[in-house]
Amino acid sequence: MGIITGLLFFPIMGPVRGFRFILERLRDEAEAVLRDEGRAFAELIDLSLRHEAGQISDSDYAEQEADLLERLNSIREYRDDLLHASVEVDEEDW
């Protein structure tokens, strides 16, 4: 896109690009939260404390615990995949 075309379409494309930028940042932040192992551990501890305090039933605890453990396993697999991918790239450079 040329300079003149860019300037002519800026009133239309500027807000669109800005909105797209914001959506990409929100997506990145959401992925970071979902991939945060510490946060998942904190949720697991909170769940355990609520169960011990009698705030949730045994069946709800078991269901939510299974979901959190699955999420932790997913996070660890994702991290391991990233680690192995970077190691493979480094080995190819040798």
N, C-alpha and C positions, 0 to 999 in steps of 0.2 A: 504494500500500500504506500503510495507516495505521500509526500508531506502535505500537499494541498488536499488530497482525498482524506488523509488522516484528520486534518483540521476541520474539514467540512462535516465529517461524520462523528467528530468528537462529542457533540451534545448527545448523540445517541449511543455511541460505543463506549464513551467514558464511564457512564454509570453501569453499563453491562459488564465491562472489565472489572470495575471496582467491586461489583456484587460477586463476580466469579472469584476474585481474589479472596474476599471474605469467606465465601463458601469453602474454598480450598483450605484456608487456615482453620476453619471450624472442623473440617474433615480430619486434618492432621492432628488437631487437639483431641478429637474423639478417639482416633486410633491410638494416640499416646496414652489416654486414660484406660482404654481397653487392654493395652499391652503392658500396663504398670503392674509388675508382680507384687510390689509392696502394698499397693492399694487392694489387690485381691486378698493378700494375707490379712490386712486390716479388716476387711469385710468378713473374712472367715473367723477371726477372733471376736469381732462384734456379734456375729451370729452365735458363736459358742456361748458368749456371755449372756445374750438374750435368752438362749435355751436354758442355761443354768438358772436364770432368774425366773423362769417359768412364763416368759412373755410369748413364746411360740411353742407349738406342740412338737412331739417327737417326729411325726410324719412331715410337718413343714420343715423342721430342722434337717431331716435326712434328705429331703428334696433339694433344699437350698444349698446344703453342704455338697451334694453331688454336683450341682451346677457350678459352684465355686471351684471345686477340685478339677472339674473338666476345664474350666477357664484357666486355672493355673497350669495344667498340662499343656493346653494350647499355647499359652505364653511361652513356656519353656521350649516347646517344639519350634515355635517361631524364632526364638532367640538362637537355638541350636542351628536351625537352617541358615540363619544369617551368618553365624559364626563359621559354619562349614563352607558356605558360599564364598566368604572372604578368604578363607584358608586356601580354597581351590584356586582362586584368582591369583593369590600370592605364589602358589606352587607353579602356576603356569608361567609366571615371570622368570622363574629360575631357569 
